[in-house]
Amino acid sequence: MGFLNVHARAEFGSDKMKKVALFGTEHLFCDQYCLEPGQSQKVHAHDSATKLYYVLDGAIEATVGEETRTLQAGDLAFAEPGKIHGITNRSNARARVLVVMGPNPNL
């Protein structure tokens, strides 16, 4: 399949951030992260992959390396291989983030 409606695929979980797999190839994967207020993805790193976060809706706090910034819809953050990164929804509203990483470490 070559086309998706990302908004229609949104899923939120009350206990933790929901990762919704949109597609994956050997070269990259694309997920939608759906975060309720207070939910997060802990800071971590990938040795041989680049990851980007593109905010679709809401606002998140993104950490890349030693820097943390608040991002809103339309903002993008990326982490090169080996650079720590993670996100948190510190707002009072839901947030959705498009996440792309390549090469795909899951294959």
C-alpha positions in Angstrom: 0.0 0.0 0.0 1.3 3.4 -0.9 -1.2 5.7 0.8 -2.5 6.2 4.4 -4.7 8.6 6.3 -2.6 9.2 9.4 -5.4 11.0 11.3 -7.7 8.0 10.9 -5.1 5.7 12.4 -4.7 7.7 15.7 -5.0 5.5 18.8 -4.5 6.7 22.4 -3.8 4.6 25.5 -4.6 5.6 29.0 -1.6 3.8 30.6 1.2 4.7 28.2 2.1 6.4 24.9 0.6 4.5 22.0 2.9 3.7 19.0 0.9 3.1 15.9 3.0 1.5 13.1 2.2 3.1 9.7 4.7 1.3 7.5 8.2 -0.1 7.4 10.8 -1.1 4.9 14.4 -2.2 5.3 15.4 1.4 4.7 13.1 3.1 7.3 9.9 2.9 9.4 7.2 5.4 10.0 5.1 5.4 13.2 2.5 7.7 14.7 3.1 8.3 18.5 -0.1 9.3 20.3 0.4 10.9 23.7 -2.1 11.7 26.4 -1.0 14.5 28.8 1.9 13.4 30.9 2.9 10.5 28.7 6.5 10.2 27.3 9.1 8.2 25.4 12.2 8.0 27.6 15.4 9.4 26.4 17.5 6.9 24.5 19.8 6.6 21.5 20.3 4.5 18.3 23.8 3.7 17.3 23.2 3.5 13.5 19.9 5.2 12.8 18.6 8.7 12.4 15.2 9.5 13.9 12.9 12.4 13.3 9.8 13.7 15.2 7.3 15.8 13.4 4.5 17.2 15.5 1.1 16.7 13.9 -1.2 18.0 16.7 -0.7 19.4 20.1 2.6 20.2 21.7 5.5 18.1 23.1 8.8 18.6 24.8 11.6 17.1 22.7 15.1 16.3 23.9 17.9 15.9 21.4 21.4 15.6 22.8 21.7 18.2 25.7 19.0 20.4 24.4 15.2 20.3 25.2 12.6 22.4 23.4 8.9 22.7 23.2 7.6 21.8 19.7 4.1 22.5 18.4 2.2 21.3 15.3 4.5 21.8 12.2 7.7 21.6 14.2 10.3 18.9 13.6 13.2 17.6 15.7 15.8 15.0 14.6 18.5 13.0 16.2 21.5 11.7 14.2 23.0 8.3 15.0 24.3 8.0 18.6 22.5 11.2 19.8 20.1 10.8 22.7 16.5 11.7 22.1 13.0 11.4 23.6 9.7 13.2 23.9 7.2 14.2 26.6 3.7 15.6 26.5 3.7 18.2 29.3 0.6 19.9 28.0 -3.0 19.4 29.1 -4.1 18.2 25.7 -3.4 15.2 23.5 -0.5 15.2 21.1 0.3 13.2 17.9 3.8 12.9 16.4 4.9 11.4 13.2 8.1 9.4 13.8 10.4 8.3 11.0 13.7 6.4 11.5 16.1 5.0 9.0 17.6 2.6 8.5 15.0 0.4 10.2 16.5 -1.2 13.3 13.6 -3.6 13.6 14.6 -5.6 10.6 
